[in-house]
Amino acid sequence: MAVTNRADLIVRTHQVLKRHFKPVHSPKRSVFEHMLYACCLENSGHDAADEAFSRLRDQYIDWNEIRVSTTLELTEVIKCLNDPEEAATRIKRVLQGVFEAIYSFELDGLTKENIGQAAKKIRNFDGTTPFVVAYVIQQGLAGHAIPV
């Protein structure tokens, strides 16, 4: 039996995955918007998350208005998601956590930091889940993480 080396196995696996799956390219967003989008995307598909995120942006004036809204109101707006109540809770907790930590919704300064330090800061915000952290690292900070 021939021993296959690890590099060949990775190359073959990558080729099979490329045939069956297409990459999802996210639009240009700020780091904070990636964080909120990840709250919508967790446990839902990209189409539903896109719809929910656009509804949030269209129906509210700013992120602070969403932060002070009730979970029930948010659930009605993002009812296209698989579990809108859980997503609404995540969104509110992340908004509140970021606001209490830095009194702003501006996180683009994290792009200038080391990925490890930025990930630690994101993890420390109240309401972030491992999925949200990994998604922000991958999409917002161009790091290597797999949101599962």
N, C-alpha and C positions, 0 to 999 in steps of 0.2 A: 504494500500500500504506500503510495507516494505521500510525502508530507508536503502540504501546501503551506507556503509562508503567509504570514499575516497580511502583508501588503497586497498579495494577489487576491486573498479572500475579501479584503475591503474593496478592491477595485471591482471584483465581480458582483459583490453585493450592491455597490453603487450603480452599476450598469443595470441591474434588475430593477432597482428602485426607480431609476430615471425612466424606464420604459412604462412603469405602471402609475407613477405619480408625477404631477406637474408642480413646480414650485409656486408658492403663493407670494406675490410681491405686494407689500403693503405700501400705501401712499405715504408721501412725505408728511410726517407728524412730528410734533415736539415730543420730548421724552415723557412729559406728563400726559399727553394725549395717548401715547402708546400704553401707558399704565392704565388709563381708563378703558381703552379699547380691550386690553387684556382682561379686565374685569367683565366685560361683555362676552368675550370670546370663550372664557373658561366654561366648559361643559356645553358649548353650542358650536355651530358651524360658522364659517366665515361670512356667508351671506346674511345669516341672522344677526351676527355681530355688527356687520356693516350697517344694516338697517337700524338696529338699536342705537348705534353710535351716532348716526346721522339724525335720528329723531331727537336724541339728547341735545345735539348742537342746534337743531332747528327750533325746538319748542321751549328752550330756556335761554335767557339773556346771556348768562355766563356760568362758569363753574361754581361760583359761590351760591347762585340761586339753586343749583342742584344740591349743593351741600346742605342747605337749610330746608329743602323739601322733605316731605315724609317718604318713607319707604313705600308706602301704599301708592302715592302719586307716581313715583318712579317705576313701580311695578307695572302700572297701567301704560306708561310710555314705552317700556321695553318688553311688552308682553310677547313679542315675536321670538324671544329667547327660550331655550328649553326649560330653564328654571329662573324666571324673571325675578322672583322674590329674593332668591339667593344672590343673584347678580346685582340687584338694587342695594342689598345690604353691603355687598363688597364695594360697590361704587361709593356709597355714603361713607363707609369706614375709611376708604383710601382718601377721599376728599378731606374728611375731617382730620385724619392722621397727618397728611401733608400740610394742611393749613395750620394745625397746632404746632408742628415742628418748625416750619419756616415762615409762617404768616404770609404765604404767597403760593401761587401754583406754578412757579417757574423752576423747572428742574434741568434746564439745558446746560447748566454749569457742570452737571455730572459727566458730560461727554468729554470734558477736559481732564477728568481724573482717571486714575488707574481703574480698570474694570473691577478688580477685587474690592477696592474702596467704594466705588459707586454701587456695587451690588450689596455691600454691607449697609450702606445708607438706605437703599431702597428696602431692604429686608427690615430695617428698623422702623419704617413707617407703619403705623397701626393699620391693619386691614389688608396688607399685602399677603398674598398666598405664594407658595413656591412656584406655581404656574405664572403668576403675574411677574414675579422677579425674573424668571427665566425668559419670559416673552420680552420684557423691557431690555434685558441684557442682549438678546438676540436682535431685536428690531430697532430699538432706540439707541443702543450703545455699540452696535455692530460687534458684539462679542460672541463667544461660542457657548451657547446654552440651548437646550432642547426643552421647550415648554410642553410638558406632558400632563 
